[in-house]
């Protein structure tokens, strides 16, 4: 059994005999062509991931896939197919499309012609680059983005390469992965004052594109100084322990003079350690201040965006100070009118029950007298007690008698 990334059928002699054989043209045998191209394309991808290297040549592929005394005879055809489908690209073509990247400089463009290219010409496997780029971002997000000083988006090139060694084996592939991440806007590359390469990852809390500044380079210098101080502090701690142990040993042996010498050295080491720790704390404070300044900038931008959005909302809704004052004046006027209405509604009704009975009787008498004057020419009332009709009368009671009877009834009920 070969490498772990080789497929399970690798141990099947019958199947592998056919897959290792020369590939027929697709016009002759479509099934054989498609099967071998699919198998070797997938196996090349698995091998690149397993080797942690997206750059290969035909010679290295033959070594990877040697089975006994046989090597795949169809690899040149498979590579040609992968090139046409943009699964691979020559390393020179990649460099030409990223001219100047990390000091590569311009290179002579080579056209893809298998007949004239050597077996040692290098190719870049694009799916592997994309997969490794995803793995690199995952490592960064898990290990660096949440740095305690909130400046984890800036990291030294060499330091980060060591962190991703488990997914990328060579600096060549690492550079190509970084360029791909730069293409998709996830990072950019800069240099410190002494020429050291520095990576700056995208801050997902900001909408601005990734830009490398002198302040970013300074962050790396500060971290390097802090790492140096940290190592020196650890060394001094070991010295303090050593001097203390030697001093105690000499005291037990009665050699007080030599014990004093080690005690002086211990105190000197403790002082140096305290001084370096103070320097370390100052640098750490500086990092926190840089981080706070960046956060304050983001907060200020958020305030500005919020203010602009609020003003735009007021404008869309037609809200202005003049309109607000005008509306409030209308509201005040309406409230005054409503108050007047309430006062009118709550005022007492005229109390008709307070009308005097004497007044009511006088009013009725006036009505009665007025009626009498209007009825002077009416016929005389009947004289018979039983209300029998006379020859010239049609009613039993005169109209005056009817009014008197109604008046009497009203007085009874009053």
Secondary structure, DSSP 8 states (H G I E B T S, - for coil): ---TTS-GGGG-HHHHHHHHS----TTT-HHHHHHHHHHHHHHHHHHHHHHT--EEEHHHHHHHT-BTTB--TTHHHHHHHHHHTTSEEEHHHHHHHTTTGGG----------TTTS-TT-EEEEHHHHHHHHHHHHHHHHHHTTT-TTS-TTEEEHHHHHHHTTTT---HHHHHHHHHHHHHTTSEEEEE-TT--EEEEE--TT--S-----HHHHHHHHHHHHHHHHHHHHHHHHHHHHHHHHHHHHHHHTT-HHHHHHHHHHHHHHHHHHHHHHHHHHHHHHHHHHHHHHHHHHHHHHHHHHHHHHHHHHHHHTT--HHHHHHHHHHHHHHHHHHHHHHHHHHS----GGGS-HHHHHHHHHHHHHHHHHHTTTS------TT----TT---SS-HHHHHHHHHHHHHHH-
